[in-house]
Amino acid sequence: MGTTCCCCVDFFSSMEAADWIALFGVVVNAALAYWIVRTIQNKLTNKRVLKDHFIEEIKEIRNEYRAYLSALYSNNTHSHLAIPWFKLMNIKVGDLISIIHTKYRVDKDKLKPYQIELRDLITDNEDFKNQYKNSEKTVFSEASRTKLIKFQQSHNQLFNEIIITINDAQ
């Protein structure tokens, strides 16, 4: 045990100034490399967490639209609930799209079909209008349901396009 300590002392005592500078340079470079890796890793992790948060928000909005359309298909909603529901969804979508437009350059009008076309498709529907006047449950005809299904088929991919845009953003 005593010989190991003596070897270390002999090694360090025999080092010249250039050796000390080189050793100091290695230690400083190692510390700097560690700091850089930690900093970059933290930034990447923070960016990923933020992206994941916004992706989950988009998925939640998609699920709310799906649930509402499902309730319409199965005649489990009341006509007077439609307009307040669309107002609430427009607020949610508007707030989220505004943020992700600024952060990830998502098109501000990407979900306009759900905000405007779907609302108009439902509230301008004759079945809906008649039931709204009489304060009844919303019951759509087969033709109206077909229009809703076609709407969903042609616009469902918009949510995935937003998710892809967020995920691909730097």
HUTA-V75009 format. One record per backbone hydrogen bond with DSSP energy under -1.0 kcal/mol. CO is the residue of the C=O (numbers start at 1). NH is the residue of the N-H. E is the energy in kcal/mol with one decimal. If there is no record, write none. Layout:
# HUTA-V75009
((CO/NH/E) (CO/NH/E))
This chain:
# HUTA-V75009
((1/5/-1.4) (2/6/-1.7) (3/7/-2.1) (4/8/-2.0) (5/9/-2.2) (6/10/-2.8) (7/11/-2.6) (8/12/-2.7) (9/13/-2.4) (10/14/-1.5) (16/20/-2.2) (17/21/-2.4) (18/22/-2.3) (19/23/-2.7) (20/24/-2.7) (21/25/-2.4) (22/26/-2.1) (23/27/-2.3) (24/28/-2.6) (25/29/-2.6) (26/30/-2.4) (27/31/-2.4) (28/32/-2.7) (29/33/-2.7) (30/34/-2.4) (31/35/-2.4) (32/36/-2.6) (33/37/-2.6) (34/38/-2.4) (35/39/-2.5) (36/40/-2.8) (37/41/-2.6) (38/42/-2.5) (39/43/-2.3) (40/44/-2.7) (41/45/-2.6) (42/46/-2.7) (43/47/-2.4) (44/48/-2.3) (45/49/-2.6) (46/50/-2.2) (47/51/-2.5) (48/52/-2.8) (49/53/-2.1) (50/54/-2.2) (51/55/-2.6) (52/56/-2.2) (53/57/-2.0) (54/58/-2.2) (55/59/-2.4) (56/60/-2.3) (57/61/-2.2) (58/62/-2.6) (59/63/-2.5) (60/64/-2.1) (61/65/-2.3) (62/66/-2.5) (63/67/-2.7) (64/68/-2.2) (65/69/-2.7) (66/70/-2.6) (67/71/-2.3) (68/72/-2.2) (69/73/-2.7) (70/74/-2.0) (71/76/-3.2) (72/75/-1.4) (77/138/-2.9) (78/81/-1.6) (79/82/-1.0) (81/85/-1.9) (82/86/-2.6) (83/87/-2.2) (84/88/-2.4) (85/89/-2.5) (86/90/-2.4) (87/91/-1.9) (88/92/-2.4) (89/93/-3.2) (90/94/-2.5) (91/95/-2.5) (92/96/-2.3) (93/97/-3.1) (94/98/-2.0) (95/99/-1.6) (96/100/-2.7) (97/101/-2.2) (98/102/-1.6) (99/103/-2.6) (100/104/-2.3) (100/106/-1.3) (101/105/-1.4) (107/110/-1.7) (109/112/-1.5) (111/115/-2.0) (112/116/-3.4) (113/118/-2.7) (116/120/-2.9) (117/121/-2.9) (118/122/-2.0) (119/123/-3.2) (120/124/-2.2) (122/125/-1.0) (125/129/-2.6) (126/130/-2.4) (127/131/-2.0) (128/132/-2.6) (129/133/-2.2) (130/134/-1.4) (131/136/-3.1) (132/135/-1.1) (136/79/-1.8) (141/145/-2.4) (142/146/-2.2) (143/147/-1.8) (144/148/-2.0) (145/149/-2.5) (146/150/-2.5) (147/151/-2.3) (148/152/-2.4) (149/153/-2.6) (150/154/-2.2) (151/155/-1.3) (152/156/-1.8) (155/158/-1.6) (156/159/-1.0) (157/161/-2.3) (158/162/-1.9) (159/163/-2.2) (160/164/-2.5) (161/165/-2.2) (162/166/-2.5) (163/167/-2.6) (164/168/-2.5))
